[in-house]
């Protein structure tokens, strides 16, 4: 395997990002047209809370369906085991 010599880049990526942010901050209030990061934090927190509530409700519904399924099995077993009446 050949060794590759990496040359140092005078403009470090973090320096470029910092300069890029400074350049964008002077764009006639462009950043004011977009929601802040706090908006997204609150929005996604709300989504996670709703998802948790839905998971709990789904778990309860699954338990309810399992209980109904067990009752249905007992009813079917009773119907199949009862003697048939000839008319």
Backbone as CSV, one residue per row, in Angstrom:
resi,resn,N_x,N_y,N_z,CA_x,CA_y,CA_z,C_x,C_y,C_z
1,UNK,0.842,-1.169,0.000,0.000,0.000,0.000,0.892,1.238,0.000
2,UNK,0.563,2.212,-0.804,1.362,3.410,-0.887,0.957,4.394,0.195
3,UNK,1.940,5.065,0.714,1.670,6.117,1.693,1.356,7.398,0.941
4,UNK,0.336,8.075,1.380,-0.076,9.312,0.729,0.284,10.469,1.633
5,UNK,0.955,11.445,1.063,1.326,12.622,1.827,0.195,13.645,1.720
6,UNK,-0.301,14.050,2.876,-1.391,15.016,2.910,-0.806,16.390,3.156
7,UNK,-1.119,17.292,2.268,-0.613,18.647,2.413,-1.574,19.437,3.300
8,UNK,-0.996,20.268,4.109,-1.805,21.108,4.991,-2.525,22.157,4.164
9,UNK,-3.814,22.296,4.427,-4.619,23.284,3.719,-4.655,24.552,4.557
10,UNK,-4.234,25.695,3.998,-4.182,26.916,4.793,-5.561,27.385,5.269
11,UNK,-6.599,27.092,4.526,-7.937,27.503,4.966,-8.632,26.304,5.594
12,UNK,-8.636,26.271,6.898,-9.215,25.180,7.675,-10.731,25.199,7.500
13,UNK,-11.405,24.036,7.463,-12.861,24.003,7.253,-13.640,24.804,8.291
14,UNK,-13.210,24.802,9.555,-13.943,25.562,10.562,-13.804,27.059,10.330
15,UNK,-12.652,27.464,9.812,-12.481,28.880,9.494,-13.376,29.277,8.324
16,UNK,-13.508,28.365,7.351,-14.371,28.639,6.210,-15.834,28.732,6.650
17,UNK,-16.254,27.835,7.547,-17.624,27.870,8.041,-17.894,29.155,8.809
18,UNK,-16.947,29.570,9.639,-17.126,30.801,10.402,-17.234,31.994,9.460
19,UNK,-16.395,32.040,8.449,-16.444,33.132,7.482,-17.756,33.089,6.700
20,UNK,-18.203,31.893,6.348,-19.449,31.723,5.615,-20.629,32.237,6.440
21,UNK,-20.628,31.948,7.738,-21.685,32.440,8.620,-21.671,33.960,8.695
22,UNK,-20.487,34.536,8.756,-20.407,35.994,8.803,-20.944,36.602,7.516
23,UNK,-20.614,35.964,6.394,-21.089,36.476,5.115,-22.611,36.401,5.030
24,UNK,-23.194,35.317,5.565,-24.640,35.147,5.498,-25.372,36.054,6.487
25,UNK,-24.717,36.446,7.544,-25.392,37.290,8.524,-25.642,38.701,7.996
26,UNK,-24.962,39.083,6.945,-25.119,40.419,6.386,-26.036,40.446,5.168
27,UNK,-26.811,39.397,4.934,-27.631,39.301,3.721,-29.021,39.897,3.912
28,UNK,-29.116,41.148,4.247,-30.381,41.887,4.312,-31.463,41.145,5.103
29,UNK,-31.145,40.590,6.247,-32.129,39.932,7.100,-32.639,38.617,6.557
30,UNK,-31.836,37.950,5.747,-32.248,36.676,5.173,-32.533,35.655,6.265
31,UNK,-31.717,35.645,7.309,-31.917,34.669,8.384,-33.190,34.945,9.160
32,UNK,-33.705,36.163,9.116,-34.945,36.487,9.808,-36.161,35.908,9.099
33,UNK,-36.021,35.498,7.868,-37.128,34.933,7.110,-37.340,33.452,7.419
34,UNK,-36.418,32.839,8.134,-36.514,31.431,8.455,-36.732,31.253,9.950
35,UNK,-37.409,30.159,10.345,-37.628,29.922,11.777,-36.309,29.689,12.510
36,UNK,-36.316,30.034,13.779,-35.108,29.840,14.585,-34.967,28.370,14.984
37,UNK,-33.824,28.027,15.509,-33.598,26.644,15.937,-34.509,26.284,17.108
38,UNK,-34.872,27.265,17.932,-35.786,27.017,19.065,-37.142,26.532,18.565
39,UNK,-37.599,27.069,17.452,-38.869,26.634,16.860,-38.819,25.131,16.560
40,UNK,-37.726,24.675,15.958,-37.604,23.268,15.616,-37.478,22.403,16.858
41,UNK,-36.791,22.892,17.885,-36.685,22.141,19.133,-38.063,21.909,19.736
42,UNK,-38.860,22.956,19.810,-40.204,22.839,20.377,-41.075,21.949,19.499
43,UNK,-40.960,22.132,18.199,-41.757,21.348,17.259,-41.458,19.855,17.390
44,UNK,-40.196,19.479,17.406,-39.845,18.067,17.491,-40.121,17.492,18.876
45,UNK,-40.021,18.307,19.917,-40.385,17.847,21.254,-41.878,17.505,21.273
46,UNK,-42.684,18.338,20.659,-44.118,18.098,20.575,-44.407,16.806,19.802
47,UNK,-43.700,16.589,18.718,-43.880,15.376,17.919,-43.530,14.137,18.750
48,UNK,-42.427,14.190,19.502,-42.017,13.049,20.326,-43.034,12.780,21.428
49,UNK,-43.572,13.829,22.043,-44.581,13.638,23.087,-45.833,12.994,22.502
50,UNK,-46.259,13.455,21.336,-47.422,12.847,20.682,-47.150,11.396,20.310
51,UNK,-45.957,11.118,19.837,-45.602,9.748,19.470,-45.627,8.841,20.696
52,UNK,-45.127,9.321,21.826,-45.163,8.536,23.056,-46.596,8.250,23.481
53,UNK,-47.462,9.254,23.402,-48.872,9.065,23.771,-49.535,8.054,22.842
54,UNK,-49.218,8.127,21.556,-49.792,7.178,20.602,-49.292,5.759,20.843
55,UNK,-48.025,5.612,21.238,-47.487,4.280,21.540,-48.200,3.683,22.747
56,UNK,-48.465,4.506,23.766,-49.178,4.017,24.947,-50.602,3.600,24.583
57,UNK,-51.263,4.408,23.774,-52.624,4.077,23.352,-52.643,2.809,22.511
58,UNK,-51.675,2.656,21.636,-51.579,1.458,20.806,-51.362,0.222,21.668
59,UNK,-50.539,0.343,22.699,-50.297,-0.782,23.604,-51.592,-1.185,24.306
60,UNK,-52.364,-0.192,24.771,-53.640,-0.482,25.420,-54.612,-1.142,24.448
61,UNK,-54.657,-0.658,23.213,-55.549,-1.241,22.217,-55.163,-2.679,21.882
62,UNK,-53.873,-2.948,21.840,-53.423,-4.321,21.588,-53.848,-5.241,22.727
63,UNK,-53.748,-4.757,23.970,-54.193,-5.556,25.115,-55.694,-5.803,25.046
64,UNK,-56.447,-4.794,24.650,-57.893,-4.918,24.523,-58.252,-5.945,23.450
65,UNK,-57.572,-5.894,22.317,-57.821,-6.844,21.238,-57.461,-8.263,21.689
66,UNK,-56.370,-8.408,22.432,-55.982,-9.730,22.923,-57.046,-10.285,23.873
67,UNK,-57.596,-9.432,24.737,-58.650,-9.876,25.661,-59.904,-10.284,24.886
68,UNK,-60.286,-9.500,23.882,-61.448,-9.860,23.065,-61.218,-11.146,22.292
69,UNK,-60.013,-11.338,21.809,-59.671,-12.555,21.077,-59.792,-13.771,21.994
70,UNK,-59.340,-13.632,23.238,-59.457,-14.738,24.194,-60.926,-15.057,24.485
71,UNK,-61.750,-14.026,24.645,-63.183,-14.245,24.877,-63.827,-14.922,23.678
72,UNK,-63.474,-14.488,22.486,-64.013,-15.088,21.271,-63.614,-16.555,21.166
73,UNK,-62.381,-16.878,21.519,-61.940,-18.278,21.504,-62.768,-19.114,22.469
74,UNK,-63.068,-18.564,23.666,-63.880,-19.311,24.646,-65.297,-19.520,24.123
75,UNK,-65.879,-18.500,23.506,-67.230,-18.626,22.963,-67.261,-19.658,21.845
76,UNK,-66.293,-19.616,20.962,-66.241,-20.599,19.872,-66.059,-22.010,20.407
77,UNK,-65.228,-22.150,21.439,-65.024,-23.471,22.040,-66.326,-23.980,22.646
78,UNK,-67.082,-23.105,23.310,-68.370,-23.509,23.880,-69.365,-23.897,22.794
79,UNK,-69.390,-23.133,21.720,-70.313,-23.443,20.628,-69.960,-24.765,19.948
80,UNK,-68.701,-25.033,19.777,-68.287,-26.269,19.105,-68.446,-27.484,20.005
81,UNK,-68.363,-27.307,21.309,-68.473,-28.446,22.211,-69.907,-28.745,22.618
82,UNK,-70.841,-27.845,22.369,-72.242,-28.103,22.728,-72.845,-29.144,21.807
83,UNK,-73.685,-30.016,22.364,-74.294,-31.070,21.516,-75.285,-30.445,20.518
84,UNK,-75.259,-30.994,19.332,-76.156,-30.491,18.291,-77.535,-31.073,18.508
85,UNK,-78.528,-30.245,18.356,-79.905,-30.707,18.514,-80.469,-31.008,17.132
86,UNK,-81.102,-32.167,17.014,-81.733,-32.538,15.734,-83.151,-32.024,15.740
87,UNK,-83.559,-31.335,14.701,-84.929,-30.876,14.648,-85.709,-31.554,13.559
